[in-house]
């Protein structure tokens, strides 16, 4: 574990936008005077595990007011300075893609501005205590959920934590979450979530998510690749493209409300498992 203190600035946009001010600072604004939108980055202090454990690298603030900027879609570069407890520093560079929506309907979410993570892996390795790591942005954290796209409602100041991790240059796929209490008949919004907390992509062709003891299984299709810091979810009977678009397609619950075990399996090897509640042992038969 190491302690870090962060700060950040927005050095440039691609392409260049107009009107704009604050380039090279932590407070970037664009649009007409008196009604400007923009980004702000607020650094933080955090204890960091060097094993792919996520931590908050700072707070992202979007001031979203009705305005116009040309062009209305552009990339914003963020440079984060990380100072370690021994006094050494490193700079991490990431890119956000911004869409300044036309704001024509007067309602949310149609008029929400959209911020996407475009480049979430710092291109150069980071050396900490003589060992090299990859720096990966996992996404924006709001309400306990980490997502790659930040929806920013019009007419306010909207916040999200920016989540990062230091990890080795190899894939490391785990079960990161399980929603076993869904809503409605058949609980279609249940899901298993997997995360690549490693620093390299992983081909998931033939990998399977299994539910014990219900016996449901989902096999990822050929060509499925999970990138560093990326999350996929397999829903019981919903398709959510923002999480990969995977579904068991089951009209009945996949995850028993009383308990069970979620497993991630490849070539008959259990890569990771997620026991919950009674682990299914109160039901006849081994889980």
C-alpha positions in Angstrom: 0.0 0.0 0.0 1.1 3.6 -0.7 -0.5 7.0 0.0 -1.0 9.4 -2.9 -2.1 13.0 -3.2 -3.5 14.1 -6.6 -4.2 17.3 -8.5 -5.1 17.9 -12.1 -5.5 20.3 -15.0 -7.1 20.3 -18.5 -4.3 21.3 -20.9 -6.1 21.1 -24.2 -9.1 20.1 -26.3 -9.2 18.2 -29.6 -10.2 19.8 -31.9 -9.8 23.3 -30.4 -13.1 24.8 -29.2 -14.4 28.3 -29.1 -15.2 30.3 -27.0 -13.1 28.7 -24.2 -11.1 29.8 -21.2 -9.2 28.1 -18.4 -7.0 25.8 -20.6 -4.0 24.6 -18.5 -6.0 25.0 -15.2 -8.2 22.8 -13.1 -11.3 24.8 -14.1 -12.1 24.8 -17.9 -15.1 26.8 -19.2 -16.6 27.2 -22.6 -19.6 29.1 -24.2 -20.8 32.6 -24.0 -20.1 34.9 -21.0 -22.8 34.6 -18.3 -23.9 31.1 -19.3 -20.8 28.9 -19.5 -20.5 25.2 -19.1 -17.2 23.5 -18.2 -15.2 20.9 -16.3 -13.4 21.1 -13.0 -11.1 18.5 -11.4 -10.6 18.3 -7.7 -7.8 16.2 -6.4 -7.8 13.9 -3.4 -5.7 12.0 -1.0 -6.0 8.2 -0.9 -4.4 5.0 0.4 -3.7 2.9 -2.7 -3.3 -0.9 -3.0 -1.1 -1.9 -5.9 -3.1 -4.9 -6.9 -5.9 -3.5 -9.1 -8.0 -2.3 -6.2 -9.9 0.8 -7.3 -9.5 4.1 -5.5 -10.8 7.6 -6.0 -8.2 9.7 -7.9 -10.3 12.9 -7.7 -13.8 14.5 -8.2 -15.1 15.4 -11.6 -17.4 18.4 -11.7 -19.5 19.4 -14.7 -21.1 22.8 -14.7 -23.9 22.4 -17.2 -25.7 25.5 -18.3 -27.5 26.3 -21.6 -24.7 27.4 -24.0 -23.2 26.9 -27.4 -19.7 25.9 -28.4 -18.1 25.0 -31.7 -17.8 22.2 -32.4 -20.3 20.6 -30.0 -18.4 17.3 -29.8 -14.8 17.3 -28.7 -12.2 15.6 -26.6 -10.8 17.1 -23.4 -7.4 16.0 -22.1 -6.9 15.6 -18.3 -3.4 15.5 -16.8 -3.4 14.2 -13.3 -0.3 14.7 -11.1 0.2 11.9 -8.5 2.5 12.5 -5.6 3.6 9.5 -3.6 4.4 9.4 0.1 8.2 9.3 -0.7 7.9 12.6 -2.5 8.2 11.2 -6.0 5.6 12.2 -8.6 4.1 11.0 -11.9 1.7 12.5 -14.4 -1.2 10.5 -15.8 -3.0 11.6 -19.0 -6.5 10.6 -19.9 -9.1 11.8 -22.4 -12.8 12.6 -22.0 -15.2 12.9 -24.9 -17.8 15.6 -24.5 -21.1 16.0 -26.3 -22.8 19.4 -25.7 -26.4 18.4 -26.6 -28.7 20.9 -28.3 -31.1 21.2 -25.3 -34.1 21.4 -27.6 -36.6 19.3 -25.7 -36.5 21.0 -22.3 -36.4 17.6 -20.5 -34.0 15.1 -19.0 -32.4 12.7 -20.1 -32.8 13.9 -23.7 -31.0 17.1 -23.0 -28.3 15.7 -20.7 -24.8 16.4 -21.8 -22.7 13.2 -22.2 -19.2 12.6 -21.1 -17.4 9.4 -22.2 -14.1 8.0 -21.2 -12.1 7.7 -24.5 -8.6 6.8 -23.3 -8.7 5.1 -19.9 -5.2 3.6 -19.9 -2.2 5.8 -19.3 0.1 4.9 -22.2 3.4 4.7 -20.2 4.1 2.4 -17.3 4.3 3.9 -13.8 7.2 2.9 -11.6 6.4 2.5 -7.9 9.1 1.2 -5.5 11.0 -0.1 -8.5 8.1 -2.0 -10.0 6.1 -1.1 -13.1 2.4 -0.8 -13.1 -0.4 0.3 -15.5 -2.6 3.2 -14.5 -6.2 2.5 -15.5 -9.3 4.7 -15.1 -12.3 2.5 -14.3 -14.9 5.2 -14.8 -17.2 7.6 -13.1 -18.7 6.6 -9.7 -22.1 7.9 -8.8 -24.5 6.3 -6.3 -22.2 3.4 -5.8 -22.2 2.5 -9.5 -19.1 2.8 -11.7 -19.9 3.6 -15.4 -17.9 4.7 -18.5 -20.5 7.4 -19.5 -21.4 10.3 -17.3 -24.9 11.8 -17.9 -25.0 15.4 -16.8 -28.4 17.0 -16.4 -28.9 20.5 -17.8 -29.0 23.5 -15.5 -26.9 22.4 -12.6 -23.6 21.5 -11.1 -23.1 17.7 -11.4 -20.5 15.6 -9.6 -18.9 12.2 -10.0 -15.9 10.5 -8.4 -13.2 9.5 -10.9 -12.0 5.9 -10.1 -8.5 4.7 -10.9 -6.3 1.7 -10.2 -2.7 0.7 -10.5 -2.3 -2.8 -11.8 0.1 -5.2 -13.5 0.4 -5.5 -17.3 -1.8 -8.7 -17.6 -5.5 -9.4 -17.5 -7.2 -10.2 -14.2 -11.0 -10.8 -14.5 -13.1 -11.2 -11.3 -16.7 -11.2 -10.3 -17.1 -7.6 -9.0 -20.8 -7.5 -8.1 -24.0 -9.6 -8.0 -27.5 -8.3 -7.9 -29.6 -11.2 -6.7 -32.7 -9.3 -5.5 -34.5 -8.0 -8.6 -37.8 -6.4 -9.4 -40.9 -7.8 -11.0 -41.9 -11.3 -12.1 -38.8 -13.3 -12.9 -36.6 -10.5 -11.6 -35.3 -9.6 -15.0 -33.0 -6.8 -13.7 -30.8 -9.2 -11.7 -27.2 -9.4 -12.9 -23.7 -10.7 -12.4 -21.0 -8.2 -13.0 -17.4 -9.0 -14.0 -14.4 -6.6 -14.0 -11.0 -6.7 -15.6 -8.9 -5.2 -12.9 -5.7 -6.1 -14.8 -3.7 -3.9 -17.2 -4.3 -5.9 -20.4 -7.4 -7.1 -22.3 -8.8 -10.6 -21.9 -10.6 -12.6 -24.6 -13.7 -14.1 -23.0 -14.6 -16.5 -25.8 -16.0 -19.6 -24.2 -15.9 -18.2 -20.7 -19.2 -18.8 -18.7 -21.1 -17.2 -15.8 -22.8 -19.9 -13.8 -25.4 -19.8 -11.1 -25.4 -22.5 -8.4 -27.7 -24.2 -7.5 -30.2 -23.0 -10.1 -28.1 -24.4 -12.9 -28.3 -21.4 -15.2 -25.2 -20.6 -17.3 -24.3 -18.0 -19.8 -21.4 -18.5 -22.3 -19.8 -15.4 -23.7 -19.9 -15.4 -27.5 -16.8 -15.7 -29.7 -14.8 -12.5 -30.0 -15.9 -11.0 -26.7 -13.0 -9.0 -25.2 -13.0 -7.2 -21.9 -10.6 -4.2 -21.7 -8.6 -3.1 -18.6 -11.0 -1.4 -16.2 -14.0 -2.5 -18.1 -17.2 -4.0 -16.6 -19.6 -6.4 -18.2 -22.9 -7.5 -16.8 -25.1 -10.5 -17.7 -28.7 -9.7 -16.8 -31.3 -12.2 -16.1 -33.7 -11.0 -18.9 -32.7 -7.5 -19.9 -30.2 -6.2 -22.5 -28.2 -3.2 -21.4 -25.8 -2.1 -24.1 -23.8 0.1 -21.7 -22.7 -3.0 -19.9 -22.1 -5.2 -23.0 -25.6 -6.2 -24.0 -25.4 -9.7 -22.4 -28.4 -11.6 -21.0 -29.3 -15.1 -19.7 -32.7 -14.6 -21.5 -34.4 -16.3 -18.6 -38.1 -15.7 -17.7 -37.4 -17.0 -14.2 -34.9 -15.9 -11.6 -31.3 -16.9 -12.1 -30.1 -16.0 -8.6 -32.0 -17.5 -5.7 -33.0 -14.8 -3.2 -32.1 -17.2 -0.4 -28.5 -17.7 -1.5 -26.2 -19.4 -3.8 -22.9 -19.2 -5.6 -22.0 -17.2 -8.7 -19.0 -18.7 -10.7 -16.9 -17.5 -13.5 -15.6 -20.5 -15.4 -13.1 -21.1 -18.2 -12.1 -24.5 -19.5 -13.8 -26.2 -16.5 -11.6 -24.1 -14.2 -13.3 -21.8 -11.7 -11.6 -18.4 -12.3 -13.6 -16.7 -9.5 -16.7 -17.3 -7.4 -19.0 -15.2 -5.3 -20.9 -17.0 -2.5 -23.8 -15.1 -1.0 -26.3 -15.6 1.9 -26.7 -19.4 2.6 -24.7 -20.4 -0.5 -27.5 -22.7 -1.5 -26.8 -25.3 1.1 -30.3 -25.4 2.4 -31.4 -26.9 -0.8 -31.2 -30.6 -1.7 -28.0 -31.3 -3.6 -24.6 -29.8 -3.5 -24.2 -26.3 -4.8 
